[in-house]
């Protein structure tokens, strides 16, 4: 009998059993702590097809309570799709839940008609079959619904997964690459639960102002799990899959992380960092030296983001414990990585402004101020009475009428409207765009579809070294700006335009999104 190749094994769904890894839909426990679930790799079958199914399920996040969930090819979250540069893959995305969805390939450089935007609706029971030509460097991308205006709720329920691109240049670097052993995916998400164990979500005044404020951390769908890994250099693939929360990541024993890749691929050389700000929708790959075999926690520290320092986020919070007590793993930290193309020296002036706007900011901030949040934030000391008052606003504030929700936020003065195609961008042209938020002080991680761009400046200054590579999310806050160099290599028609929006999903679902054509 002929032995299975690795690719055949993965496409047949047997990868987890073969590798002895833990599937993301079957969390296990060790000494009272869950083991870190590892999403199963999924590659195209012999016909070049990858099948995905959004489906209902349930998962026990709280002791003795089953939470209704959605998942992709499982009850919660989805697989890690794996492709190589040069592949042509056919996706079959079936909607097995009872509401409309789309499936957006976040970070992929592909035409508008296969992008999975709000225009690519998949009705319940139907299947969408886009064909993707993969022609971009190796990167950690992801996929999630983009249906308007329920993206936030669909992601909370569990519809999201990784989309990994490999290439020969990255293969040759010798980075840690044994999936779930020394190449560890970490999907960071916060949640809040109703009394019956279901996920909480309500589009009220606080939600459209701050975004979703959870009080429980999940990593790959597990609360404060443990990861048993190889000893040696570890590659952590970090995805901020939260609706709104940003993270200030560090390692508990103060050892360094070495950033090797951002949203769209590898950096030119590793960047040593002690902390990493991870905004909504962003991905980074970092290497950690675990040759000493000592365990450590990935932690998040308090962030400068409205309402996001309520307990347990008011101090250093452990997200996952890494125990590198396995066999010595292959892979190391290279001195250099890849040659990034130089920035265009004679880039034309700004051709497009994208201004994020909050139209009910005064009302939302007024509620939080009256509850004492601003005073507590300035004092940098948690006040239980204020926490109680703010939590009541989050959980009990009345849901907004749909019409008010959809007009609460805007881009360039207008809430999102289907068919508007607000502007046009030229194909295959190096452009300079400016992203800003006027007098607004809120955090807006701005995502642009159909491209990978380079950040020229943040608030008028050169970006930090770990943000100097390929990006598809540009964060702005405190009235800040981001200037980018962007080029669109694929068309997007008025029927299937590209989107530009805040990746705070409650902002996106309340109008902070616009669409544009490329030709």
N, C-alpha and C positions, 0 to 999 in steps of 0.2 A: 504494500500500500504506500502510495506517495505521501511524504510528509507535508504538512501544511506550511506554507510560507507565513511570515509574520503578518503580512497584509491580508492574506486569506483568513488567518486566525482572527484578526481584529474585525474584519467585515462580517464574519460569522458570529460575532458576539461572544466568542469564547475567551477574549483576552484576559478577563478578570480571573477566571478559574485557572488559566494557564500561568499567570504571573503570581498567583497567590495574593492578589490585591483585594481591596474591599470596595465593592460597588457603592456608588453614591446613593442607591435606593435601598441599601441594607446596612445602616450604621450598626456597628458592633460596640461593645463596651469593654473597658479594661479597668478594673479596680474602681468602679463607679464613674469613670470618665468615658465618654464615647471615643472610639477611634476615629481618626480623620477619614471620612469617606473620600474615595478617589473616583472622579468621573471616568467611566470606561471610554477608551479610545474607540472611535468609529471611523473607518475608512470606506472608500467606495468599493462596491462589489465588482465582480468580473465584467459587468456591463457599464461600469463607471457611475453607478447610481448610489446615492445615500438617501435612505428613507428615515424621515422623522415623523413622529406622531405626537401632537399635543393631546394630553389625556388627563382625566381626573384621577385623583388618588387620595391617600391620607398618610400622615406621618406623625409619630409621637415626638413632639418637641418638649412638651411639659410632662412631668411624671403622671402616668395613668390617664392621659387625655389624648385622644386622637384629633389631629387638626386636618380639616379638609384642605387638599392641595391640588395644584396642577403640576404636571411634569412633562418632559419630552422623552419618549421611549422609557418612561418610568414614572414613579409617583411624584417626584420632586426634583427640580432642576433637570439637566439633560446631559448627554454625552459630550465628550471632547472630540469634535470633528477634526480629522487630521488629513491634510492635503499637502501636495508639493507644488512648488512653483512650476508652471508648465502644464499642470493637470487641467483637464476639462471634466467637470463633474456635473451630473444631473441630480438635482435635489427633488425629492418627493415629500412635500410637507402636507400632512393630513391633519385637518382640524377635528379632533375627537372630543372637543368640549362643546358646550351648548351656547357659546357666544362667539361673535366674530373675532378673528385675530389677523395679524400679519406676522411675518418673520423677517426681521431685518438683520443683515449680515454686517455687523458693526465693525468698521475698519477696513472692509474690502473695497478695492478699487474696481468697480464694475458699473455697467450702464444703469440708468435710472429704472428701466423696466424690470430689472431683476433685483433691485436693491432691497425690496421688502419694506418699503415706506408705507405710510397710511393709505396710499393709493393701490397697494397690492393686497386687497382684502381677501381672506379665505373664510368662506361661510362654513357654518357647522356641517360636518360630514363630507366636505369637499377637499380636494387635493390640489395644491399649487405645485407646478413643475418647472422651476427655472433652471437654466443651464448656466453655470459659472465658469468662466475662463480665468484661471488663477495666474496672474502675471504681476507679482509684487514680491518684495523680499520676505524672508522668514519673519514671522511675527506671531504674537499672541493676540488674536482678535476674539470676538464673541458674537453670539446671536441672541436676540430677544424680540418679543412682539413690539409693534409700533403702531397699533391700532389707535385711532383718535376718536374719543378722548379717554380711553381706558388702559393705556400703556402701564400706568402706575399700578393699577390693581392687578393686571395680568402678571407683572413681574413679581409683585408681592406674593402672589399665589404660587410662584415657582417656575414660571416659563423663562428660562435662560440657560445658556450653555456656552462652552468655549469653542472657538474655531481657530485651530492651530495650523500655521503655514510653515513648512520646512523648505530648505533649499540647500544646494551643494556647498555654498560658501559658509553657511552656518555649520553644516555637518563637519567641515574640515577644521573647525576651531577647537574641537574636543571639549565642548561644554558638557556638564552633567546632563544626561539625556535618557536615563532609565526611568520611565514613567512611574510615578508613585513611589520610587525608591530613592533617587537623588534628584529627580525633576518633579517638583511638588506643586500642583495647582492649588491656589488659595482664593476662593471666591468669597469676598467679604460682604455681608448683608446684615442689616438690622431689622428687627421685627418687633411688633407689639401685639399682644393677644387679647381677645375678648374673654369674658368669664367662661364661655363654653369651649374655649380652646381654639376657636377660629381666629384667623389673622384679622387684626383691626385695620381698617382704613376708612377714612371719611373725608370727603372734599369739603372742609369747612374753611373758615377764614384763616385759621392758623396754617392749615395744609397749603393753601395757595400762597402763603407768605414765606414760611420756613421750609416747606416740603415735609416729607414724612419723618416723624421723630419716633424711632423705635426705642425700646428699653431692654432688648435682648439681642445679643450678638450671635450670628450663625456664621460658621466657616464651612463651606461646602455642604451646608444644610445641617450642621451639627453645632451644638452649643459647647464652647470651650473644649474642643477635642484634643486628643494626643496623636501625634504623627510619629510612627516608628520608621526611621529612615536609615540609609546607609551612613557609615562614617566617611568623612572626607568633605569635599566641596559640595554644597547643596545649591540647587537652582530653584528659587521660589518664584513662581509665576503669580503675580498679584493682580487681581481684578477687583475694582470697586464696583460691585454689582448692586449697591444700595440705591434706593430711590433718590435720596437727597444728601445723606451724611457724607462728610469728608473725614479722612483719617490722618492722624499724625503718627506714623508707624516707626517703631524702633525695636531693638532687641533687648530683652530684660537684663542681660548681663553686660550691656553697653558695648558689645562687640560690633564691628563695622559690618555694613552691607555694601556690596559693590554693584551699583546699577550697571547692567549691560544692555538693556533694551527698554524702549518706551513703546507707546501705542503701536507704531507702525514698523518696528524692527530694531535691529541692533544699533547701538551707538558706535562711535569711532573708536572709543577705548573705554575701559571700565572707569566708573566714577565712584570713589569711596564716599559714603554718606553714613551719618549716624542717625538721621531721621529722614523720613520720606512723607511728604504731603501727597495724599492720594485722593484725587477729586472724583466726583461721580463719572462713571464710564471709562475712567483711565485704566491702563494696564502698564505695569513695569515688571521687568524680570531682574531679580537681584541674586547675586551669588553670596553665600555665607560660608566662611571657613569653619567647618565642624570636624576637622581632623583630630581635635582633642577628645571627641566623643562626649563632651559635656552637654547636658540638655539646656534648653533656653526657651523662653516664650517670645512669640511675636506679640507685641503690645501696641495699643493705641493710647496716645496721651490727649489731654484736653485740647480742643481745637477752638480757633477764633471764628465760630460760626453760630449764628443765632439759634438758640434753644437746643443746641447739640451737646451742651455740657450738663444736662440733667443726669442724675444718677442712673446707671453706674459709670457714666462717661465723665464724671467730675474729677476723676483721678486716673492714674495709669491702670489700664484694664487689659488683662491677658486675653488674647484671642485664640491662640493655639499653642500647645507645648510641643516642641520638636525634640525627640529623643534619638540622636544619631548613634544608636548602639548596634547597628547591623554590621555586615561585612564591609570592608573598604570598597567604596564605589569608584568607578572610573570618572574622569572628567576633572578639569582644573580651571583656574582663572587665567585667561590669556592676557598678555601685555597689551595687545591691540585687538581690535575686533574687525570692523569693515571700513572701507573708504566711503564716507558720505560725500555726495556731490557738493561742491562749494556753493554757498549762497550766491544768488545773482547780484553782481555788483551794480548794474545799471537798471535795477528794477524800476518800473514806472511808478508814478504817484498812486496813492490809494484810489482804487476804482470802485470799491464797495465798502460801505459802512454797515455794520450789524450792531444795532443798539438794543440791548435787552432792557425792557421796561416793565415795571410793576405798577399797575393802575390802582390797586387797592392797598398799597403799601402802608399808607397812613392809618387805615382802619385796622389792618392786621397788627402793625407795630404798636398801635394804641392799646389794643387788648393786652399784648404781652407786657407793655410798660405798666399798665394799671395793675397787672398781677405781680409786679415787682421784679420782673426778669432782668431788666437793664441794670437796676440797682444791685441785684445779686451778682450779675456778671462783672460789674465794675469792682465790687468788693472782693471778688475771687474767693468767695466762701459760700458753700452750699447752705441755703436756708430752707429747712423742711417745709415751712409754711408757704414759701414761694414756689417750691417744687410742687406742692399739692395744688396750688392755684393754677399754675401753668399746665400741669397734667390734666386738670379739669377742662381747661380750654381746648387742649388737644383732643381729648376723648369725648367730651360732652358738647362741644360747640356744634350748633346745628349745621347740617349739610347745606351748601349753597344751592339755590335753583340752578339747573343746568345752564341756562342762558347767562347767569351771573358768573358761573365758573368759567365758561368759555371766553369771557371778555375781561377776565381779571388781570391778565398779563399780555405782553405784546412784544413784537420785534419791529423796530422802525415805525413805531406809532400805531401798528395795526395788529390785533389778535389774528391767529391763524385762521385762514378761510380756504376751504377746498377750491381749487381751480384758479386761485389768484395769480400764481406764477409771478411773484412780486418783482423779480428782476431776471436778467439773462447774463450768463457768463460765457466768454468765448472758449472754444475747445483748444487744447494744446498750446496754451499761452501762459507764461509766468505772470502772476498777478500779485498785487499788494492789497490786502484787505485789512480793515481796522475793526476790531471787536471792542465794544465799550458798553457802559451801563449808565452814562450820564451821572446824575447825583445819587443814584441808588447805591446802597452799601452792601447789599446781599451778595452771597456767593453764587456765581453762575458758571458752571463748567460747560462751555459752548462746544457742541459737536457739529461737524459739517460732514455731510454724506458724500460718497463718491470720490474721495481723495485722501491723500496723506499730505500734510503740510509741514512747514518749518516755522517755528516761532522766531520772529526777528527781535521782538522786544516785549517785555511785560512791564507795564507802568513806565515806559520810556527807557528801561534798562535791559541789557542783554539777559536772556534767560539763564538760569543755572545750568551747569554742564549736563546734568541728567535730563534736561528738557530741550536740549539742542538738536535732538534727532527727529525722526519722523513722528508726527503727532496727528491725531484726529479730534482731540479735545484740547481746548485752550481755556484755562480757568481765569476768571476775572472776579474781583471783589473789592469792596471799599471804594467804589467809584473808579476802579482801575480800567486799564486798557490792555489789549493784546494786538500786536501787529504781526501779521503772518505773510509768508510767501507761499502761494498755493497755485497748483496747476491741475486742471481737470483733463484726464486722458480718455474719458468716456462720455457719450452724449446722454442727455436727459431731456425728454420732451415735455410739453405742457401736460400731457396725459399721465406721464410718469416722471415728475420732476425730482430733483434732489431736495433734501431738507437741510435747514440750519436751525438749531434750537438749543435751548438750555437743557442739559442732561439731568437737572433736577426734574424728575419725572412729573411731580405735581405742578411745577412751572410749565413744563411742556404741555401737559394735559389741560392747562388753563390759558392757553393762547400764546405762550412764549416760543413760537415756532414760525418759520416762514419757509416758502418753497421757491425754487428757482430753476430755470432751464439752462442747459449747456448745449451749444451747437457751434 
